[in-house]
Amino acid sequence: MNTSPSSPPENIVRAAAVIGGLIALGLAAAAWLHGWQLRQSRLPGQSISVKGLAEKPITADSAEWQLAVRAKRKTAGEAVETLRAEREVTLAFLTQAGFAATTVALASESVDESYEERRVAGGDSIKVADGFQASQVITVTTTEVAKIEQAHRASIKLKIDGRSVVISAPSYLVSSLEDVKMSLIGAATKNAQKRAEEFATQGGVKVGSIRSASQGAFYILPPTSTGRNPDDYGGIYDKTTIAKIARVVVTIDYGVQ
C-alpha cells in the first residue's frame, strides 16, 4: 500500500500561484506610488499644511458681578416693600465691601404672581396662585477684580443671615482681547514655520513661501485647563478666573521646493 501524502490538486496549485503573483504586483505598485508621491512633492504647485500654536498667561482687568434680591409675600405691595428692605441690606453689604455707588447699577423692580404646584386626584398636578414675588438685579462693574473676588467669598454671610438673594459667580473679563490675539498670531505663525521645516526635513524637501493662512481657535482658558483641542475652531472664553491662559491656533499652507 502506498502511504505517501498525495500531491495537492492542480487547481489549488494554480490558484496559489495567481494569488502570489497578485501580492507581488501589489507590493511593487505600492513602492512605485510612494516614490511617485515623494517626487511629486518637489514639483511646482505642491504644498504642505501645518498648524501653529501659541499661548501666554494674561490677567483679567475688569469684573462684573450680579446679585438678585427677591421677596415673596401674599400681596404685591408687601412683596415690593420687603424687596426694598432686602435691597438696602445687600447695598449696605456692597458699600462695606468697598464698592463706590458709581460701580453699582440697579435694574428695574419687578413683581409677578407666584404659583405653586399641587397634586390632585388621579396623580395630575395643577398650579395654584400663592402670592407675589418681587425681584431686582444688582450689578457691580469694576476694575478692582481682587475686591470682587473677596466680596464674592464674603457674600456667604448674606445667605447665613437668611437674606433672600441669589448670588451669581463673578465674570472676570479681559478688555484687550484683540491686542492679545494679534500678539499671539505672530508667535503661532513662527511655530507653524518651525513645524513645516521639521516636516519638510523628514520629507526631503524645502519650505517655500506662505500660500494661505487662517486663524482657527482663540482660547481664553483657566490656567489649569487641560484637554485643549487644536482642531476646535469654536474657541472658548472662560470668565471664571482672574488668571487666565490665552491661546491661538493658526493653519498655514506653505509651498515646497
C-alpha positions as CSV (number, residue, x, y, z in Angstrom):
1,M,0.0,0.0,0.0
2,N,1.3,3.5,-0.9
3,T,1.2,5.7,2.3
4,S,3.0,8.7,0.9
5,P,1.0,12.0,1.0
6,S,-0.9,12.8,-2.1
7,S,0.0,15.8,-4.2
8,P,-2.3,18.9,-3.9
9,P,-4.8,19.2,-6.7
10,E,-3.6,21.1,-9.8
11,N,-6.3,23.8,-9.4
12,I,-5.1,24.7,-5.9
13,V,-1.5,25.0,-7.0
14,R,-2.6,27.2,-9.9
15,A,-4.7,29.4,-7.6
16,A,-1.8,29.8,-5.1
17,A,0.5,30.9,-7.9
18,V,-2.0,33.5,-9.1
19,I,-2.5,34.9,-5.5
20,G,1.2,35.1,-5.0
21,G,1.6,37.0,-8.3
22,L,-1.1,39.5,-7.3
23,I,0.5,40.1,-3.9
24,A,3.9,40.7,-5.6
25,L,2.3,43.1,-8.1
26,G,0.5,45.0,-5.3
27,L,3.8,45.5,-3.3
28,A,5.5,46.7,-6.5
29,A,2.7,49.1,-7.2
30,A,2.8,50.5,-3.6
31,A,6.5,51.0,-3.8
32,W,6.1,52.8,-7.1
33,L,3.3,55.0,-5.7
34,H,5.4,56.0,-2.7
35,G,8.3,57.0,-4.9
36,W,6.0,59.0,-7.1
37,Q,4.5,60.9,-4.2
38,L,8.0,61.9,-3.0
39,R,8.9,63.1,-6.5
40,Q,5.6,65.0,-6.8
41,S,6.2,66.8,-3.5
42,R,9.1,68.5,-5.2
43,L,7.1,69.7,-8.2
44,P,5.8,73.3,-8.6
45,G,2.3,73.8,-7.2
46,Q,2.7,71.3,-4.2
47,S,2.3,72.5,-0.6
48,I,2.2,71.3,3.0
49,S,-0.3,72.4,5.6
50,V,0.6,72.8,9.3
51,K,-1.0,74.2,12.4
52,G,0.8,76.7,14.6
53,L,0.1,77.2,18.3
54,A,1.0,80.0,20.8
55,E,-0.2,80.8,24.3
56,K,0.7,83.1,27.2
57,P,-0.7,84.0,30.6
58,I,-3.0,87.0,30.9
59,T,-4.9,88.6,33.8
60,A,-8.5,89.9,33.9
61,D,-8.6,93.7,34.3
62,S,-12.3,94.1,35.0
63,A,-15.2,92.2,36.6
64,E,-19.0,92.0,36.6
65,W,-21.0,90.6,39.4
66,Q,-24.7,90.2,39.8
67,L,-26.9,89.7,42.9
68,A,-30.6,89.1,42.5
69,V,-32.7,90.2,45.5
70,R,-36.1,88.5,45.9
71,A,-39.1,88.7,48.2
72,K,-42.3,86.7,48.3
73,R,-45.4,87.8,50.1
74,K,-49.2,87.4,49.9
75,T,-49.8,90.8,48.2
76,A,-47.8,92.7,45.5
77,G,-47.4,95.7,47.8
78,E,-46.0,93.6,50.6
79,A,-43.6,91.8,48.2
80,V,-42.2,95.1,46.9
81,E,-41.9,96.6,50.4
82,T,-40.0,93.5,51.6
83,L,-37.9,93.6,48.4
84,R,-36.8,97.2,49.1
85,A,-35.8,96.3,52.7
86,E,-33.7,93.3,51.4
87,R,-32.2,95.5,48.7
88,E,-30.9,98.0,51.3
89,V,-29.2,95.2,53.3
90,T,-27.5,94.0,50.1
91,L,-26.4,97.5,49.1
92,A,-25.0,98.1,52.6
93,F,-23.0,94.9,52.2
94,L,-21.6,96.1,48.9
95,T,-20.7,99.5,50.5
96,Q,-19.0,97.8,53.4
97,A,-17.0,95.7,50.8
98,G,-15.6,99.0,49.4
99,F,-17.6,99.5,46.2
100,A,-18.5,103.0,45.3
101,A,-22.0,103.9,44.3
102,T,-20.8,104.6,40.7
103,T,-19.9,100.9,40.3
104,V,-23.3,99.6,41.4
105,A,-26.3,99.5,38.9
106,L,-29.9,98.6,39.9
107,A,-32.2,97.0,37.3
108,S,-36.0,97.9,37.5
109,E,-38.0,96.3,40.2
110,S,-40.4,93.6,39.1
111,V,-43.3,91.9,40.7
112,D,-45.2,88.8,39.4
113,E,-47.8,86.5,40.7
114,S,-46.3,83.4,42.2
115,Y,-47.6,79.8,41.8
116,E,-47.1,76.5,43.5
117,E,-47.7,73.1,42.0
118,R,-50.2,70.9,43.8
119,R,-51.1,67.2,43.3
120,V,-54.7,66.4,42.7
121,A,-56.7,63.2,42.4
122,G,-55.5,60.8,39.7
123,G,-51.9,61.9,40.0
124,D,-52.2,65.0,38.0
125,S,-50.9,68.4,39.2
126,I,-52.2,72.0,38.9
127,K,-50.7,75.4,39.5
128,V,-52.3,77.4,42.3
129,A,-51.5,81.1,43.0
130,D,-49.9,81.5,46.3
131,G,-48.9,85.2,46.4
132,F,-46.5,87.5,44.7
133,Q,-42.7,87.6,44.2
134,A,-40.8,90.8,43.7
135,S,-37.2,90.8,42.4
136,Q,-34.4,93.2,41.4
137,V,-31.0,92.6,40.0
138,I,-28.0,94.5,41.4
139,T,-24.9,94.6,39.1
140,V,-21.4,95.6,40.2
141,T,-19.0,96.5,37.5
142,T,-15.4,97.4,38.4
143,T,-11.7,97.2,37.5
144,E,-10.9,96.2,41.1
145,V,-11.1,92.5,40.3
146,A,-9.4,91.4,43.6
147,K,-12.1,93.3,45.6
148,I,-14.8,91.5,43.6
149,E,-13.2,88.1,44.5
150,Q,-13.0,89.0,48.2
151,A,-16.6,90.3,48.3
152,H,-17.9,87.2,46.5
153,R,-16.3,85.0,49.1
154,A,-17.7,87.1,51.9
155,S,-21.2,87.2,50.4
156,I,-21.9,83.8,52.1
157,K,-22.8,85.9,55.1
158,L,-25.9,87.2,53.3
159,K,-27.2,83.6,53.0
160,I,-26.2,82.7,56.6
161,D,-28.2,85.7,57.8
162,G,-31.2,84.5,55.9
163,R,-31.2,87.2,53.2
164,S,-33.3,86.4,50.1
165,V,-30.7,86.9,47.5
166,V,-29.3,84.8,44.6
167,I,-25.6,85.4,44.3
168,S,-24.0,84.7,40.9
169,A,-20.4,83.9,40.3
170,P,-18.4,87.0,39.1
171,S,-17.4,87.2,35.4
172,Y,-13.7,88.2,35.1
173,L,-13.0,89.9,31.8
174,V,-10.1,91.0,29.6
175,S,-10.5,94.3,27.9
176,S,-7.6,94.0,25.4
177,L,-8.6,90.7,23.7
178,E,-7.8,91.9,20.2
179,D,-4.3,93.0,21.2
180,V,-3.7,89.7,22.9
181,K,-4.9,87.8,19.8
182,M,-2.7,89.8,17.5
183,S,0.4,89.2,19.6
184,L,-0.2,85.5,19.7
185,I,-0.8,85.2,15.9
186,G,2.8,86.3,15.3
187,A,4.1,83.7,17.7
188,A,1.8,81.0,16.3
189,T,3.0,81.7,12.8
190,K,6.6,81.2,13.9
191,N,5.6,77.9,15.5
192,A,3.9,76.9,12.2
193,Q,7.1,77.7,10.3
194,K,9.1,75.5,12.7
195,R,6.7,72.6,12.3
196,A,6.7,73.0,8.5
197,E,10.5,72.9,8.4
198,E,10.6,69.8,10.5
199,F,8.0,68.2,8.2
200,A,10.0,69.2,5.2
201,T,13.2,67.8,6.6
202,Q,11.6,64.4,7.1
203,G,10.3,64.5,3.5
204,G,13.4,65.6,1.9
205,V,12.0,69.0,0.6
206,K,12.4,72.7,1.5
207,V,9.8,75.0,2.8
208,G,8.8,77.8,0.4
209,S,6.6,80.9,0.8
210,I,3.2,81.0,2.6
211,R,0.4,80.3,0.2
212,S,-2.5,80.8,2.6
213,A,-3.1,81.3,6.3
214,S,-6.1,81.3,8.5
215,Q,-6.8,81.8,12.2
216,G,-8.5,78.9,13.9
217,A,-9.5,78.8,17.6
218,F,-8.9,81.6,20.0
219,Y,-9.0,80.4,23.6
220,I,-9.2,82.3,26.9
221,L,-8.8,79.5,29.5
222,P,-8.3,78.9,33.2
223,P,-4.6,78.4,34.0
224,T,-5.1,74.8,34.9
225,S,-7.2,73.9,31.9
226,T,-6.3,70.6,30.1
227,G,-7.5,68.7,27.1
228,R,-7.5,71.7,24.7
229,N,-8.2,70.5,21.1
230,P,-6.2,72.5,18.5
231,D,-8.8,71.5,15.9
232,D,-11.7,73.2,17.8
233,Y,-12.4,76.3,15.8
234,G,-15.2,77.5,18.0
235,G,-12.9,78.9,20.7
236,I,-13.5,79.3,24.4
237,Y,-13.8,82.4,26.6
238,D,-13.6,81.3,30.3
239,K,-14.7,84.1,32.7
240,T,-14.4,82.2,36.0
241,T,-10.8,83.1,36.9
242,I,-8.7,86.2,37.2
243,A,-5.6,84.5,36.0
244,K,-6.0,83.0,32.5
245,I,-4.2,81.5,29.6
246,A,-4.7,82.9,26.1
247,R,-4.1,80.6,23.2
248,V,-4.3,80.9,19.4
249,V,-4.2,78.3,16.6
250,V,-3.4,79.1,13.0
251,T,-3.3,77.0,9.9
252,I,-0.8,77.8,7.2
253,D,-0.1,76.3,3.8
254,Y,3.5,76.5,2.6
255,G,4.8,75.9,-0.9
256,V,7.6,73.3,-1.1
257,Q,10.7,73.2,-3.2
